[in-house]
Amino acid sequence: MEEKKQSSFFRFEDLRIYNKAIEYNKWVAKTLKSKDLSTVEERLVNEFCKASVAIATSIAEGAYHNKKEFELYLKDAKANVRECIIFSTLAKELSIFQPSDEEYSRECLMEITRMLGALIVSLSRKTSKRDSNHTDSKPESVEEETIATEDTYDFNLEF
């Protein structure tokens, strides 16, 4: 008998990109936690941690909106990725990160960026198809549009 994968109550937790963002945030927190820092460096590290959390937060928050809005949240997540690139560079320049830490951070962030981009493209294709198939029937309210798009949203996207 085939065993079905059980979905989580919070659907965004089933997204691979969300889990990748959480893994990255844990790595950032663990790597930076053990450092002896000045006050200025502490502020930088705190902002770095906030930016890494914001990647996952944007994904989670966007997952409960319609597809077009979800795309915007995913683009916000990409902006947070770019912030993390800046913080990674600064951490290396200030000797908070070893060169190997910065390299690992960049590799993770590149993978997250690719995954976000693929999900954005996938969502925009589905939105475009839906828009072209339903040009005659427009929802009467934003709520109806949200319900219509959420009903067809597939959270089991694998990249």
LINSULCOR-V432618 format. One line per field, one symbol per residue. phi: phi as a letter, one per 20 degrees, with the letter a starting at -180 (. if undefined). psi: psi as a letter, one per 20 degrees, with the letter a starting at -180 (. if undefined). burial: b if it has 16 or more other ideal C-beta (glycine too) atoms within 10 Angstrom, else e. A space follows every 50 residues. Layout:
phi: ???
psi: ???
burial: ???
This chain:
phi: .eeefeeefegffeffffffffgffffgfffefeeecfffffffffffff fffffffffffffddfgffggffffffffffffffffffffffemedfgf ffffgfffffffffffffffffffffffffffecfedeffbfffffffff fdfdeefdc
psi: pppqppqqgohhiiphhghghggggggggghihjqoqrgghggggghggg hhhhghggggghijrrgghggghhhghhhhghghgghggghghjkhqqhh gggggggghggggggggghgggghghggggghilhhnqqhrhgggggghh hipojkpp.
burial: eeeeeeeeeebbebbebbebbbebbeebeebbeeeeeeeebeebbeebbe bbbbbbbbbbbbbebbbebbbebbebbbebbebbbebbebbbeeebbeee bbebbeebbeebbebbeebbeebeeebeeeeeeeeeeeeeeeeebbebbe eebeeeeee
